[in-house]
Amino acid sequence: MKNKLLLFAFVMFSFISLTAQVKSPSEFLEYELGSQFSRHADVVNYFEHIAENSPLVTYHTYGKTNERRPLTYAVISSEENLSNIEDIRKNHLKQTGILDGDPTTDKAIVWLSYNVHGNEASSTEVSMKTLYHLITEKQDWLKNTIVIIDPCVNPDGRDRYANWYNQVKQTPFSTSQDAAEHYEPWPGGRPNHYLYDLNRDWVWATQVETQSRLKIYNQWMPHIHVDFHEQGINNPYYFAPAAEPFHDIITPFQRDFQTRIGKNNARYFDKEGWLFFTKESFDLLYPSYGDTYPTYMGAIGMTYEQAGHGRSGLGIETDQEHTLTLKDRIDHHFTTGISTIEMASKNAEELASEFSNYFKNTDRKYETFALNGNKDKIDALKELLDRHEIKYSTANSGEKISGYSFTKNENGSLTTTDQTVLVSTQQPKGHMVEVLFEPKTKLNDSVTYDITAWSLPYAYGLDAVASSKSYSGKGEAEKSKVNNTINAEGAGYIANWKSIKDAEFLAALLKQEVKVRFSELPFSSEGKKFNAGTLVITKSDNKNLENFNDIVVETANEFERELTVANTSFVSSGPDFGSPDMKLIGNPNIAVLRGEGTSSLNYGEIWYFFEQELNFPITALGTDYLNRIDLSSYDILIVPEGHYGSTLGETALKKIKDFVSAGGKMITIGRAVGNFAGKDGFSIKENRVEENKEDTNTPNLTPYSMRQRESIKNNSPGSIVKTTVDNTHPLAFGYDKTYFSLKLSSSNYGLLSNGYNVAYMQEPQVVSGFVGSEAYKTLENSVVFAEENMGRGSVIYMVDNPLFRSFWQNGKLFFANALFMVK
């Protein structure tokens, strides 16, 4: 007995000794938490300090941002649990079926994600406070709970905001809403390095932060995931339960438990006299959020929104004449985080049981999604599925699969090839498969926070069938490596133009000074048929280029492009290589507007496309000095989405028109089109519904309580529409006669009378998602992509943004065509 008491005393002494070495955030940082914004490096140092001095914490790096800041996470639990953490993790995954075996776990796993939006900066401060209190005051909860903390999902954005604020703030800080410290400059700290909204990237996983995080998330698959945010300064605090619409795949338990957590949060807030709201604004539909993605992966996924955002700084006076401080914001987020962990610990066994039940539910409307199409597009889809560890197989060739046809928008069938991909819903992540591939989004409420359609077959431009039957495929065959060989005696080489991968190959050739042509018409050469848009690389055009054959063949092998050797420039049918219909592609000097007026998100999409996908140089021009720029040194000017106001005043507009008329090309995207609609010299006009003059004086009898719901009739928050394509126009080379576009706005424009309507709708056909009744009317006789000649140049209108969040893969070739094919 005496030995046991001595052992107990030794253990307690050791724990107290270790705890004494652990510093609070304020002690470690040497300033009171909430009195200034901590730099990301300081936060990393604090987490390392805790991990080095506490047996209850391990700290890990899971990646690096584009600006080389570490992406990190901490695992917090009891000493006993951490000593067996791999067994606990693997046993937990057995609940999902990802690992085989019988799960016997009563541990809850909670993942807390902080600061996904860089200028919603209070939550990273909270992460340090939460970590400290867990290991010093809440050790009992850790006996049956593993807490994972990602202290900063978006370090680049956070430091952009924190560094700016620390530079401009007054001392003492000003609470006046007019103060400069409450007006972030463009682009703000919200997005990451490439100006992407990481909270909309969970599924599409285009950004390095998301790609790195998903690898760890898939290793843990937590029971609860909380995404900490901030909202406008006058909205106090939001927590679950979420607003409608809920996707119908969400279970009654998931609904109920987030409500129970919300009530526990409310208990603490009521005690302190803090205001909050629930069941408003933030729905659970769009799958790429930090609350919905975990929800569709079986978790209780929730968003917590604190008043503040980038405007609030260290303190600001709200419209209710209340001073909101950073310290307030920290206290509120800390409270909901701790409350959530408490609920997990108290209900660990129930969470584990219901989590397991989620993955046992295999009652699906569709059992198999079969997809045919261009190999590059199929490979791009596989890459996405691999990132989420979603299983797929290759079909047996020649099999007929019947079901709902995505292309026909009715029942139909497809015949499988050796490229056909089968994605089954009868797998651990079958719920997510159903959400991502469903042909039509089921909406039980039309008031939503984001886009209402995203179906992957449309996004990737694939022919697909959703079948209620199960089909078994086979494993992927080993990829055969493309191995083109040099033919020094031939006239040159021919390469297909069918996907964005072909554009990447072209860009690589142009950067090496290889001259390339494209055919404006179909042609046949030595028994093979080629479509309009096909690339033709001739020896004649490249006589002055040393190692011409080596460069072309090596580049084609690198990009896995199959070349057809052209022994002669004389073709069987269509234009010969020297025909005027074989256009020489220039090596364009491209400028892109950025700065005030432009959408930082769309500029980021363009920047990312050129830098990370096309790998082709651009020059960014600031809108604040556009009038001083000589545009004649550029071939292409890209105008991103935005509201330009005075930026495109008379002087700038004349400069742009002169640039185009002299032979330049301007590409306008999304809302940027509206800045030219109805302006002198531009034929694009807004598509308006004709008003009945007799109704103009009709009194408005809409009840005030229905004002938001009434307004949605004019909205189009993101739906999929079917368009007709003139694929003889260079802007549409590589496409069929039908294109499914992601309609992101209710701003629509009429068919051009002076120019080329390349993708358009005469009779609207919405295949998925919500379009308001009034917005629907403007779809009739509207254009999606068009070209208008102006002098020796042209203006390209891309009403629907083909680069939106980088996930609408099938739109990217339109953008490449605008760059290289449209002359």
C-alpha positions in Angstrom: 0.0 0.0 0.0 2.8 2.3 0.9 4.5 1.7 -2.5 1.3 2.5 -4.3 1.0 5.8 -2.4 4.6 6.7 -3.2 4.0 5.9 -6.9 0.8 8.0 -6.9 2.7 10.9 -5.2 5.5 10.6 -7.7 3.1 10.7 -10.7 1.3 13.7 -9.3 4.5 15.5 -8.6 5.7 14.8 -12.1 2.5 16.1 -13.6 2.5 19.3 -11.4 6.2 19.8 -12.3 5.4 19.5 -16.1 2.3 21.8 -15.8 4.4 24.4 -14.0 6.7 24.6 -17.1 3.7 25.2 -19.4 3.1 28.9 -20.0 -0.2 30.6 -20.7 -0.5 32.3 -24.1 0.0 35.7 -22.5 3.0 34.6 -20.5 4.7 33.1 -23.5 3.8 35.9 -26.0 4.7 38.6 -23.4 1.5 40.5 -24.1 -2.0 40.0 -23.0 -3.9 37.7 -25.4 -6.3 40.0 -27.3 -4.2 43.1 -27.0 -2.7 42.6 -30.4 -2.8 40.2 -33.3 -0.2 37.4 -33.1 1.9 36.6 -36.1 1.6 33.1 -37.4 5.2 32.3 -36.5 4.5 33.2 -32.8 1.5 30.9 -32.8 3.6 28.0 -34.1 6.2 28.7 -31.4 3.6 28.6 -28.7 2.2 25.3 -29.9 5.7 23.9 -30.0 6.3 25.1 -26.5 3.2 23.3 -25.2 4.0 20.1 -27.0 7.6 20.1 -25.6 6.4 20.6 -22.1 3.1 18.7 -21.8 2.6 14.9 -22.2 -1.0 15.6 -23.3 -0.1 17.2 -26.6 1.7 16.2 -29.8 2.2 18.8 -32.5 2.7 18.0 -36.2 3.3 19.7 -39.6 1.1 18.6 -42.5 2.3 20.9 -45.2 3.4 24.3 -46.3 1.6 27.2 -47.9 2.6 28.9 -51.1 4.4 31.5 -49.1 6.2 28.7 -47.2 4.4 29.0 -43.8 3.9 25.7 -42.0 0.5 24.1 -41.9 0.1 22.4 -38.5 -2.2 20.5 -36.1 -2.0 19.4 -32.5 -3.5 16.3 -31.0 -4.6 16.7 -27.4 -5.7 13.9 -25.2 -4.8 12.0 -22.0 -1.3 10.6 -21.6 -2.7 7.1 -21.9 -4.6 7.8 -25.1 -1.6 9.4 -26.7 0.5 6.4 -25.9 -2.0 4.3 -27.9 -3.1 6.9 -30.4 -2.4 4.9 -33.5 -4.5 2.0 -32.2 -7.3 4.4 -31.3 -7.2 6.1 -34.7 -7.3 2.8 -36.6 -10.0 1.4 -34.4 -12.0 4.5 -35.1 -11.6 4.1 -38.8 -13.1 0.6 -38.5 -16.4 2.3 -37.7 -16.4 3.7 -41.2 -15.4 0.5 -43.1 -12.3 2.3 -44.4 -10.4 -0.3 -42.4 -11.6 -3.8 -41.9 -12.4 -5.2 -38.4 -14.9 -4.8 -35.6 -14.7 -1.4 -33.9 -14.7 -1.3 -30.1 -14.3 2.4 -29.3 -15.9 4.8 -26.9 -13.6 7.7 -27.7 -14.9 10.9 -29.2 -12.8 12.7 -31.8 -13.3 16.5 -32.1 -11.5 18.6 -34.8 -11.4 22.4 -34.4 -10.4 24.4 -37.4 -9.4 28.1 -36.9 -8.9 31.0 -39.2 -9.8 29.6 -42.6 -10.5 33.2 -43.6 -7.3 35.2 -42.8 -9.0 38.4 -41.7 -11.4 36.6 -39.4 -8.4 36.6 -37.1 -9.7 36.2 -33.6 -10.0 32.4 -33.8 -6.2 31.7 -34.1 -5.8 33.6 -30.8 -8.5 31.4 -29.4 -6.7 28.2 -30.5 -3.9 29.0 -28.1 -6.3 29.7 -25.2 -8.2 26.5 -25.9 -5.1 24.4 -26.0 -3.9 25.8 -22.7 -7.2 25.4 -20.8 -7.6 21.8 -22.1 -4.3 20.6 -20.6 -4.5 22.7 -17.4 -8.2 22.6 -16.5 -10.1 20.1 -18.5 -8.0 16.9 -18.3 -11.0 14.8 -17.3 -12.6 15.4 -20.7 -9.5 14.1 -22.4 -9.8 10.6 -20.9 -12.4 9.7 -23.6 -11.8 12.5 -26.1 -9.2 13.3 -28.7 -9.1 16.9 -29.7 -7.4 18.0 -32.9 -6.6 21.7 -33.3 -5.6 23.3 -36.5 -4.6 26.7 -35.2 -4.6 28.4 -38.6 -6.0 26.9 -41.8 -4.9 30.0 -43.8 -1.6 31.3 -42.5 -0.8 33.4 -45.7 -4.1 35.3 -45.4 -3.9 35.7 -41.7 -0.4 37.2 -41.8 -1.5 39.5 -44.7 -4.2 40.8 -42.4 -2.3 40.9 -39.1 0.8 42.5 -40.6 -1.3 45.2 -42.3 -3.3 45.9 -39.2 -0.2 46.0 -36.9 1.3 48.6 -39.3 -1.6 51.0 -39.5 -3.4 50.8 -36.2 -3.4 53.8 -33.9 -2.2 53.5 -30.3 -4.5 53.3 -28.5 -6.6 51.7 -31.2 -9.5 53.7 -32.6 -13.0 52.3 -32.2 -14.4 54.7 -34.8 -15.8 53.0 -37.9 -14.2 55.7 -39.9 -10.7 55.0 -38.8 -8.2 53.7 -41.4 -7.5 50.6 -39.3 -11.0 49.4 -40.1 -10.6 49.6 -43.9 -8.5 46.8 -45.3 -7.0 47.5 -48.7 -7.6 45.2 -51.7 -7.5 42.2 -51.7 -7.9 41.9 -48.0 -6.7 39.1 -45.7 -9.7 36.8 -46.3 -8.2 34.6 -49.1 -5.0 32.6 -49.3 -2.0 33.4 -51.5 -3.8 32.8 -54.7 -6.8 34.7 -53.4 -9.0 31.6 -53.0 -11.7 31.2 -50.4 -10.5 28.1 -48.6 -13.9 27.6 -47.0 -15.3 26.8 -50.5 -12.4 24.5 -51.5 -13.0 21.4 -49.3 -14.3 19.3 -52.1 -12.6 20.8 -55.1 -9.2 20.7 -53.3 -7.5 23.0 -55.8 -5.3 24.7 -53.2 -2.2 23.3 -51.5 -3.7 24.0 -48.0 -6.7 21.9 -48.7 -4.8 19.1 -50.4 -2.5 18.8 -47.5 -5.3 19.0 -44.9 -7.4 16.3 -46.5 -4.6 13.8 -46.2 -4.8 14.2 -42.4 -8.5 14.6 -42.2 -8.9 11.2 -44.0 -6.7 9.6 -41.5 -8.9 10.8 -38.6 -12.5 11.2 -39.9 -13.6 13.0 -36.7 -17.0 12.7 -35.0 -17.3 16.5 -34.7 -15.8 19.3 -36.8 -16.1 23.0 -36.0 -15.1 25.7 -38.4 -14.6 29.1 -36.6 -15.5 32.2 -38.5 -16.4 35.9 -38.1 -19.2 37.9 -39.7 -20.4 41.5 -39.8 -19.8 43.6 -36.7 -23.5 44.0 -35.9 -24.3 40.3 -35.8 -23.4 39.1 -32.4 -22.8 35.3 -32.6 -24.1 32.4 -34.7 -23.9 28.7 -33.8 -25.8 25.6 -34.7 -28.4 24.4 -35.4 -28.0 25.4 -39.0 -30.5 27.0 -41.3 -32.5 25.2 -44.0 -31.9 23.8 -46.5 -30.3 20.7 -45.1 -29.3 18.2 -47.7 -31.6 15.2 -47.3 -28.7 12.9 -46.8 -28.1 14.4 -43.4 -29.4 12.0 -40.7 -31.9 12.8 -37.9 -29.1 12.2 -35.3 -26.8 14.7 -37.0 -29.6 17.3 -36.9 -30.4 16.5 -33.3 -26.9 16.5 -32.0 -25.9 19.8 -33.5 -29.0 21.2 -31.8 -27.9 19.7 -28.5 -24.5 21.3 -28.9 -26.2 24.6 -29.7 -28.3 24.4 -26.5 -25.2 23.8 -24.5 -23.5 26.8 -26.1 -26.6 28.8 -25.3 -26.4 27.8 -21.7 -23.0 29.4 -21.4 -23.9 32.5 -23.4 -27.1 33.1 -21.4 -25.1 32.9 -18.2 -22.7 35.6 -19.4 -25.5 37.7 -21.0 -24.1 37.3 -24.5 -26.4 37.5 -27.5 -26.5 34.9 -30.3 -28.7 33.5 -33.0 -29.3 30.1 -34.6 -31.1 28.5 -37.5 -30.5 31.5 -39.9 -28.3 32.2 -42.9 -25.9 29.3 -42.8 -27.4 26.2 -44.4 -26.0 22.7 -44.9 -26.2 22.2 -48.7 -23.2 23.2 -50.8 -20.7 20.3 -50.1 -17.4 22.2 -50.1 -17.7 24.1 -46.8 -15.9 23.3 -43.6 -19.3 22.3 -42.0 -20.9 20.4 -44.9 -17.9 18.4 -46.1 -17.4 16.9 -42.6 -21.2 16.4 -42.3 -21.3 14.3 -45.5 -18.3 12.4 -44.1 -20.4 11.4 -41.1 -19.4 14.1 -38.7 -21.4 16.7 -36.8 -20.1 19.6 -39.0 -20.8 23.1 -37.7 -19.9 26.7 -38.5 -19.5 29.2 -35.6 -19.6 32.9 -36.6 -18.4 35.6 -34.2 -19.1 39.3 -34.9 -16.0 41.1 -36.0 -14.3 40.2 -39.4 -11.5 42.3 -40.9 -13.3 45.6 -40.0 -13.2 45.2 -36.3 -9.5 45.2 -35.6 -8.7 45.4 -31.8 -12.0 47.2 -31.2 -14.8 48.9 -33.0 -18.0 50.7 -32.1 -21.0 48.8 -33.5 -24.2 50.4 -34.8 -25.8 49.5 -31.5 -23.2 51.7 -29.8 -21.4 48.8 -28.2 -17.6 48.5 -28.4 -16.7 45.1 -29.7 -13.1 44.2 -28.8 -10.8 41.4 -29.9 -10.9 40.2 -26.2 -14.7 39.8 -26.5 -14.3 37.8 -29.7 -11.7 35.5 -28.1 -14.0 34.9 -25.1 -17.0 34.0 -27.3 -15.1 31.6 -29.6 -13.3 30.0 -26.7 -16.6 29.3 -24.9 -18.3 27.6 -27.8 -15.1 25.5 -28.5 -14.9 24.3 -24.9 -18.7 23.7 -24.8 -18.4 21.5 -27.9 -15.6 19.5 -26.4 -17.6 19.1 -23.2 -20.6 17.7 -25.2 -18.4 15.3 -27.1 -16.9 14.0 -23.9 -20.3 13.5 -22.2 -21.7 11.7 -25.2 -18.7 9.9 -26.5 -20.3 6.4 -26.7 -23.4 7.8 -28.5 -21.3 9.7 -31.0 -19.2 6.5 -31.8 -22.4 4.4 -32.2 -24.2 6.8 -34.4 -21.1 7.5 -36.5 -20.9 3.8 -37.2 -24.6 3.7 -38.1 -24.0 6.5 -40.6 -21.6 4.3 -42.6 -23.8 1.3 -42.4 -26.7 3.1 -44.1 -26.5 2.0 -47.8 -30.0 2.9 -48.9 -29.3 4.9 -52.0 -31.4 6.1 -54.9 -28.5 5.3 -57.2 -25.9 2.5 -56.8 -23.6 3.2 -59.7 -22.4 6.3 -61.6 -20.9 5.3 -65.0 -18.8 7.9 -66.8 -17.4 8.0 -70.4 -15.4 10.7 -72.1 -12.1 12.2 -73.0 -9.2 10.4 -71.2 -7.8 13.7 -69.8 -11.2 14.6 -68.3 -11.5 11.1 -66.9 -8.1 11.3 -65.4 -8.9 14.7 -63.8 -12.0 13.2 -62.2 -9.9 10.3 -60.9 -7.4 12.7 -59.4 -10.2 14.4 -57.5 -11.6 11.1 -56.2 -8.1 10.0 -55.1 -7.8 13.1 -53.0 -10.9 12.2 -51.1 -10.0 8.5 -51.1 -13.2 7.6 -52.9 -13.0 4.2 -54.6 -13.7 3.7 -58.3 -13.1 1.0 -60.9 -12.9 0.6 -64.7 -15.8 -1.0 -66.5 -15.7 -4.1 -68.6 -15.8 -2.9 -72.2 -19.0 -3.3 -74.3 -21.5 -3.4 -71.3 -24.7 -1.4 -71.6 -25.6 0.6 -68.5 -29.1 2.1 -68.2 -30.4 4.8 -65.9 -30.7 8.5 -65.8 -28.6 10.1 -68.6 -26.9 13.3 -67.6 -26.5 14.3 -71.2 -30.1 13.7 -72.2 -31.6 14.8 -68.9 -33.9 11.8 -69.0 -33.6 8.0 -68.9 -31.0 6.6 -71.2 -27.9 4.4 -71.4 -24.3 4.3 -72.3 -22.1 1.5 -73.7 -18.9 1.1 -71.7 -15.4 1.3 -73.1 -12.0 0.4 -71.5 -11.9 4.1 -70.3 -15.4 4.0 -68.6 -15.2 4.8 -64.8 -17.6 3.2 -62.4 -18.2 5.0 -59.0 -20.3 3.0 -56.6 -22.3 4.4 -53.7 -21.8 1.1 -51.9 -18.6 2.1 -50.2 -17.6 3.9 -47.0 -17.8 7.3 -48.6 -21.0 6.5 -50.5 -22.9 9.4 -49.0 -20.4 11.8 -50.4 -20.5 10.1 -53.7 -24.2 10.5 -53.9 -23.9 14.2 -53.0 -21.2 14.9 -55.6 -22.7 13.0 -58.5 -26.5 13.5 -58.0 -28.0 14.8 -61.3 -30.4 17.2 -59.6 -29.9 19.0 -56.3 -32.9 18.4 -54.1 -33.8 21.7 -52.5 -36.3 21.9 -49.6 -35.7 25.6 -49.4 -34.6 28.0 -52.2 -32.9 30.6 -49.9 -29.3 29.3 -49.9 -25.9 30.7 -49.0 -24.0 29.5 -52.0 -24.4 27.7 -55.4 -27.1 25.1 -55.7 -25.7 22.8 -58.3 -22.2 21.2 -58.8 -22.8 17.7 -60.3 -19.4 16.3 -61.3 -20.4 14.8 -64.6 -21.4 18.3 -65.8 -18.4 19.9 -64.2 -16.0 17.5 -66.0 -17.8 17.4 -69.3 -18.4 13.7 -69.2 -21.2 11.5 -70.6 -22.7 9.8 -67.6 -25.5 7.6 -66.4 -26.8 7.2 -62.8 -28.0 3.7 -62.4 -30.0 2.1 -59.6 -28.2 -1.2 -60.2 -24.8 -2.3 -59.0 -22.1 -2.9 -61.6 -18.7 -4.4 -60.8 -15.6 -3.3 -62.7 -12.0 -4.2 -62.6 -8.8 -2.5 -61.3 -7.1 0.1 -63.4 -4.7 -1.3 -66.0 -1.2 -0.1 -65.7 -0.8 3.2 -67.5 1.2 2.9 -70.8 3.7 5.6 -71.1 3.4 7.9 -74.2 6.6 7.5 -76.2 6.6 9.6 -79.3 9.6 9.3 -81.6 11.3 11.7 -83.9 10.6 11.7 -87.6 13.2 14.1 -89.0 12.2 13.5 -92.6 8.5 14.4 -92.2 6.8 17.7 -92.6 6.0 18.0 -89.0 3.6 16.8 -86.3 -0.2 16.9 -85.6 -1.6 17.0 -82.1 -5.3 16.9 -80.9 -7.1 19.8 -79.2 -9.6 18.3 -76.9 -8.8 19.2 -73.3 -7.0 21.7 -71.1 -4.0 19.3 -71.1 -3.6 20.0 -74.8 -3.5 23.7 -73.9 -0.7 23.1 -71.4 1.3 21.3 -74.1 0.8 24.2 -76.4 1.8 26.7 -73.8 5.0 24.8 -73.2 5.9 24.8 -76.9 5.2 28.5 -77.2 7.5 29.3 -74.3 10.3 27.4 -76.1 9.7 29.6 -79.2 8.1 26.7 -81.2 5.7 28.1 -83.8 2.4 26.3 -83.9 -0.6 26.4 -86.2 -4.2 25.4 -85.7 -6.7 24.4 -88.3 -9.9 26.4 -88.6 -11.5 23.5 -90.5 -11.6 19.7 -90.1 -9.0 17.9 -92.3 -7.8 14.4 -93.1 -4.1 13.4 -93.4 -2.8 10.0 -94.5 -6.0 8.3 -93.6 -6.7 10.0 -90.2 -9.4 12.6 -89.5 -8.8 15.6 -87.4 -11.2 18.2 -86.0 -11.1 21.9 -86.2 -8.7 23.3 -83.6 -6.1 20.5 -84.2 -2.5 21.7 -83.6 -0.1 21.5 -86.6 3.6 21.9 -85.8 5.6 22.2 -89.1 9.3 22.0 -89.8 8.8 24.8 -92.3 7.7 27.3 -89.6 10.6 26.3 -87.3 13.6 26.3 -89.6 15.5 28.6 -87.4 14.9 26.6 -84.3 17.7 24.3 -83.3 16.7 20.8 -82.2 13.1 21.4 -83.4 12.3 17.7 -83.5 13.8 17.0 -80.1 12.0 19.9 -78.4 8.5 18.9 -79.8 8.9 15.2 -79.1 10.4 15.6 -75.6 7.7 18.1 -74.7 4.9 15.9 -76.0 6.3 12.9 -74.0 6.5 15.1 -70.9 2.9 16.2 -71.2 1.8 12.7 -72.4 0.4 14.0 -75.7 0.3 11.6 -78.6 1.7 13.1 -81.8 0.8 12.0 -85.3 3.7 12.3 -87.7 2.8 14.3 -90.8 5.0 13.0 -93.6 3.7 15.6 -96.0 1.9 18.9 -95.7 -0.4 17.8 -98.5 -3.7 16.6 -96.9 -6.3 14.2 -98.2 -9.1 16.6 -97.5 -9.5 20.0 -95.9 -6.8 22.7 -95.8 -3.1 22.0 -96.5 -0.6 23.1 -93.9 0.1 26.3 -95.8 -3.5 27.2 -96.2 -4.9 30.5 -94.9 -7.2 28.3 -92.8 -4.1 26.9 -91.0 -3.7 29.9 -88.6 -0.4 30.6 -86.9 -0.8 30.9 -83.1 1.0 33.9 -81.7 3.0 33.9 -78.5 0.8 36.4 -76.7 1.8 39.0 -74.2 -1.0 38.9 -71.7 -2.1 41.6 -69.2 -4.6 41.0 -66.4 -6.3 43.8 -64.4 -6.0 43.6 -60.6 -6.8 45.9 -57.7 -9.7 48.0 -56.6 -12.8 47.2 -58.6 -11.8 43.7 -59.6 -13.0 40.7 -57.8 -10.1 39.4 -55.9 -11.5 35.9 -56.2 -11.7 36.0 -59.9 -8.3 37.6 -60.3 -7.0 34.8 -58.1 -8.6 32.2 -60.3 -7.0 33.7 -63.3 -3.6 34.0 -61.6 -3.8 30.4 -60.4 -4.8 29.2 -63.8 -1.8 30.8 -65.5 0.7 30.0 -62.8 -0.3 26.5 -61.6 -2.2 25.0 -64.6 -1.2 26.6 -67.9 2.2 27.6 -66.6 2.3 30.6 -68.9 3.4 34.2 -68.0 1.1 37.1 -67.5 1.6 40.7 -66.4 -0.7 42.1 -63.7 -1.8 45.7 -64.2 -3.2 47.7 -61.3 -6.5 49.4 -61.9 -5.2 52.5 -60.0 -2.7 53.3 -62.7 -4.4 51.8 -65.8 -4.7 55.2 -67.4 -0.9 55.6 -67.4 -0.2 52.2 -69.1 0.6 51.9 -72.8 -1.6 48.9 -73.7 -0.1 48.6 -77.2 2.7 46.5 -75.8 0.2 43.8 -74.9 -1.8 41.4 -77.2 -4.5 40.4 -74.7 -6.1 42.3 -71.9 -8.1 40.2 -69.4 -10.8 42.1 -67.4 -11.8 39.9 -64.4 -15.1 40.0 -62.7 -15.8 43.2 -60.8 -17.6 46.5 -60.5 -15.2 49.0 -61.9 -17.1 52.3 -61.6 -14.7 55.2 -62.2 -11.9 52.8 -63.1 -13.4 52.3 -66.5 -14.4 55.9 -67.0 -14.3 57.7 -70.3 -10.5 57.9 -70.5 -9.9 54.2 -69.6 -12.8 53.1 -71.9 -11.3 55.0 -74.9 -7.9 53.5 -74.1 -9.3 50.0 -74.2 -11.3 50.6 -77.4 -8.2 52.0 -79.1 -6.3 48.9 -77.9 -8.8 46.5 -79.4 -9.4 48.4 -82.6 -5.6 48.4 -83.2 -5.6 44.6 -83.1 -5.7 43.8 -79.4 -8.0 41.2 -77.7 -10.0 41.9 -74.6 -11.5 39.0 -72.6 -14.2 40.1 -70.1 -15.5 37.7 -67.4 -18.7 37.4 -65.5 -19.8 40.7 -64.0 -17.1 42.6 -65.9 -19.3 42.1 -69.0 -21.8 44.5 -67.4 -19.2 47.3 -67.4 -19.3 47.3 -71.2 -23.0 46.5 -71.8 -24.8 49.3 -73.6 -21.6 51.4 -73.9 -20.8 53.1 -77.2 -19.0 50.7 -79.5 -20.0 47.6 -77.7 -23.1 45.6 -78.9 -23.6 43.5 -75.8 -26.8 44.5 -74.0 -28.4 43.4 -70.7 -31.3 40.9 -71.2 -34.2 42.5 -69.5 -37.7 41.3 -69.1 -40.2 43.6 -70.7 -42.3 45.3 -68.1 -46.1 45.6 -68.6 -46.5 49.4 -68.6 -50.0 49.0 -67.1 -48.4 47.2 -64.1 -45.8 49.8 -63.3 -48.0 51.6 -60.7 -49.3 48.4 -59.1 -48.9 48.7 -55.3 -46.5 46.5 -53.5 -48.5 44.3 -51.2 -45.7 41.8 -50.3 -45.7 41.4 -46.5 -42.5 42.7 -44.9 -41.8 39.3 -43.3 -41.7 37.9 -46.8 -39.2 40.4 -48.3 -36.2 38.0 -48.4 -38.2 35.2 -49.9 -39.8 37.5 -52.4 -36.4 38.8 -53.5 -35.1 35.3 -54.5 -37.3 35.3 -57.6 -34.6 37.6 -59.1 -31.7 35.4 -58.0 -29.7 32.7 -59.8 -27.2 31.6 -57.1 -25.5 28.9 -59.1 -27.3 26.5 -61.3 -26.4 24.2 -64.3 -27.9 25.2 -67.6 -27.8 23.5 -71.0 -26.5 25.7 -73.9 -26.2 25.3 -77.6 -22.6 25.6 -79.0 -21.4 26.8 -82.4 -18.3 24.5 -82.3 -17.2 25.8 -85.7 -16.1 29.0 -84.0 -12.5 29.0 -82.6 -13.8 29.9 -79.2 -15.5 26.5 -79.0 -12.9 24.3 -80.6 -12.7 20.9 -78.8 -16.4 21.0 -77.7 -19.5 19.3 -78.8 -22.6 21.1 -79.9 -23.9 21.1 -76.3 -22.3 22.6 -73.2 -23.5 22.5 -69.6 -22.6 25.9 -68.0 -22.5 26.9 -64.4 -24.8 29.9 -64.2 -23.6 32.1 -61.4 -25.6 35.3 -61.7 -29.0 36.6 -62.7 -27.2 39.1 -64.9 -27.8 37.8 -68.5 -27.1 39.4 -71.8 -29.0 39.2 -75.1 -27.8 37.5 -78.2 -25.4 39.6 -80.2 -26.6 41.1 -83.5 -23.1 42.2 -84.4 -20.7 39.3 -83.6 -20.7 35.6 -82.9 -22.9 33.9 -80.4 -20.7 30.9 -79.5 -22.6 29.3 -76.6 -26.1 30.5 -76.0 -29.7 29.7 -74.9 -32.8 30.3 -77.0 -35.1 28.3 -74.8 -33.9 28.1 -71.2 -33.1 24.6 -69.9 -32.0 24.4 -66.2 -30.9 20.9 -65.5 -30.0 21.3 -61.8 -30.1 24.0 -59.1 -32.3 27.0 -58.4 -33.2 29.9 -60.7 -35.7 32.5 -59.5 -38.9 32.9 -61.6 -37.9 36.4 -62.9 -34.3 35.5 -63.4 -35.4 32.5 -65.4 -37.1 34.8 -67.9 -33.8 36.5 -68.7 -32.3 33.2 -69.8 -34.3 33.2 -72.9 -32.3 34.2 -76.0 -29.3 34.9 -73.8 -25.6 34.5 -74.6 -23.0 32.6 -72.5 -19.9 33.0 -74.6 -19.5 35.4 -77.5 -17.0 37.3 -79.7 -17.5 40.7 -81.1 -15.1 42.2 -83.7 -13.9 45.8 -83.1 -11.6 47.2 -85.8 -8.7 44.8 -86.2 -9.3 43.2 -82.8 -12.0 41.5 -80.9 -13.8 41.5 -77.5 -14.7 38.1 -75.9 -17.6 38.0 -73.5 -17.5 35.2 -71.0 -20.8 35.8 -69.2 -20.4 32.6 -67.1 -17.0 32.4 -65.4 -15.3 29.3 -66.8 -12.6 29.4 -64.1 -15.0 29.6 -61.1 -13.2 28.1 -58.1 -11.1 26.1 -60.6 -13.5 23.2 -60.3 -15.6 23.6 -63.5 -13.1 21.6 -65.4 -15.1 21.5 -68.7 -15.0 25.3 -69.0 -11.3 25.8 -69.0 -10.8 25.0 -72.7 -13.1 27.8 -73.6 -10.7 30.1 -71.7 -7.7 28.6 -73.5 -9.4 29.0 -76.8 -10.0 32.7 -76.0 -6.3 33.1 -75.4 -4.8 31.1 -78.4 -7.5 30.3 -81.0 -9.6 33.4 -81.4 -7.7 35.7 -83.9 
